[in-house]
Amino acid sequence: MSASTTGMIRWDHLIGLTGPLGLFEHALYDVPRPAHGYATDDNGRALVVIARASPEGVDPTPYLRHVVEAFDGHRFRLRRRIDGSWVPKDSDDATGRALWGLGEWIGAGRATADLFQIFEQGIRFRTDHPRAIAYT
C-alpha cells in the first residue's frame, strides 16, 4: 500500500488538489486551479473525510489551518485568495460546514484547547438557512 492509499481508497487525488493553505476550491479534472483560491466549506468537508477515515500519508494540517484561520470570532469566512488574504464575504453554509469539520475532528479525539474554544464560540452561530443549520 502506498502512502496515498488506505485500503481501497486512493488519496493521491485529494493530496494533488491541496495547496499550502488547504484544498483548492476549483480544479480542471486533476489539475488544481490555484488562481481561484480556497473555500472554507471545501476544507470543512476535507476535515470530515480525514477525521472519519484517518488516512495514512494525508497531512490534515492545511485543511485544519484553513478552517481555524477562517474563523473571525463569530463565524467563518468563505473564500481565501491564493496569497492568503481573505475575500470579505461570509457564508452561512461555509460556517456550517466548518463547524461540521471541526466537530468531526474533535469527535475523533483530536481536540486541542484552541480548537475546542473555536468550536464552542462557533456553535453560537445563528442562521435561518436550513442547510447551514443541518451542517452545524
C-alpha positions in Angstrom: 0.0 0.0 0.0 1.4 3.4 -1.0 1.4 6.5 1.2 -1.5 7.8 -0.8 -3.9 4.8 -0.3 -5.7 3.4 2.7 -7.4 0.1 2.0 -9.3 0.6 -1.3 -9.4 4.4 -1.1 -6.8 6.4 -3.1 -5.9 9.6 -1.5 -3.5 11.0 -4.2 -6.3 13.0 -5.8 -7.0 14.9 -2.6 -3.3 15.4 -2.0 -2.9 16.7 -5.5 -5.6 19.2 -5.1 -4.2 20.5 -1.8 -2.0 23.6 -1.6 -0.2 25.2 1.3 -3.4 26.9 2.6 -5.8 24.0 2.2 -7.9 22.3 -0.5 -8.2 24.4 -3.7 -11.7 25.5 -4.5 -11.6 24.5 -8.2 -9.9 22.1 -10.4 -10.0 21.0 -14.0 -10.1 17.2 -13.6 -7.0 16.5 -11.6 -5.3 19.9 -12.1 -5.9 22.4 -9.4 -6.8 26.0 -10.3 -4.9 28.0 -7.7 -6.0 31.3 -9.1 -9.5 30.6 -7.8 -8.2 30.3 -4.3 -9.6 28.2 -1.4 -13.1 27.8 0.1 -13.9 27.1 3.7 -16.7 24.8 3.0 -14.4 22.5 0.9 -11.8 22.5 3.7 -14.5 21.7 6.3 -15.6 18.7 4.2 -12.0 17.6 3.8 -11.7 17.6 7.6 -14.9 15.4 7.9 -13.4 12.8 5.5 -10.0 12.8 7.1 -11.4 12.6 10.6 -13.5 9.6 9.7 -11.0 7.7 7.6 -7.7 8.6 9.3 -5.8 8.0 6.1 -2.1 7.3 6.2 0.0 9.7 4.2 -2.5 12.6 4.2 -1.4 15.6 6.3 -4.6 17.3 7.7 -2.7 20.4 8.6 -3.6 22.6 5.6 -7.4 21.8 5.9 -7.4 22.3 9.7 -5.4 25.5 9.5 -7.7 26.9 6.8 -10.8 26.3 8.9 -9.2 27.7 12.0 -7.9 30.8 10.3 -11.3 31.4 8.6 -12.9 31.9 12.0 -13.3 35.6 12.7 -14.6 35.2 16.3 -18.2 34.8 15.3 -18.5 33.0 12.0 -16.3 31.6 9.3 -15.2 33.5 6.2 -15.9 31.9 2.9 -13.0 32.4 0.5 -9.3 32.8 0.7 -7.1 34.1 -2.2 -4.0 32.3 -3.3 -1.9 34.9 -1.5 -3.6 34.0 1.8 -5.8 37.1 2.1 -9.5 36.7 2.8 -12.3 37.8 0.5 -14.6 39.9 2.6 -17.6 37.6 2.3 -19.3 35.4 4.9 -21.4 32.3 4.1 -23.8 30.5 6.4 -23.0 27.3 4.5 -19.3 27.7 5.0 -19.8 28.3 8.7 -22.0 25.2 9.0 -19.5 23.0 7.1 -16.5 24.4 9.0 -18.3 23.6 12.3 -19.2 20.1 10.9 -15.5 19.5 10.1 -14.3 20.8 13.5 -17.0 18.7 15.2 -15.8 15.5 13.4 -12.2 16.3 14.2 -12.9 16.9 17.8 -15.2 13.8 17.9 -12.4 11.7 16.5 -10.4 12.5 19.7 -8.2 15.2 18.1 -9.3 18.1 20.1 -6.9 20.7 21.4 -7.9 23.5 23.7 -7.8 26.1 20.9 -9.9 24.0 18.5 -12.4 23.3 21.2 -12.6 27.0 22.0 -13.2 27.9 18.4 -15.9 25.2 18.1 -17.6 26.5 21.3 -17.6 30.0 20.0 -18.7 28.9 16.5 -21.7 26.9 17.6 -23.3 30.1 18.9 -23.8 31.0 15.2 -27.4 31.6 14.3 -29.0 31.5 10.9 -32.3 30.9 9.2 -30.8 28.8 6.4 -31.8 25.2 6.8 -28.7 23.7 5.1 -26.3 25.7 7.3 -28.3 24.6 10.4 -28.1 21.0 9.3 -24.3 21.1 8.9 -23.9 23.0 12.2 
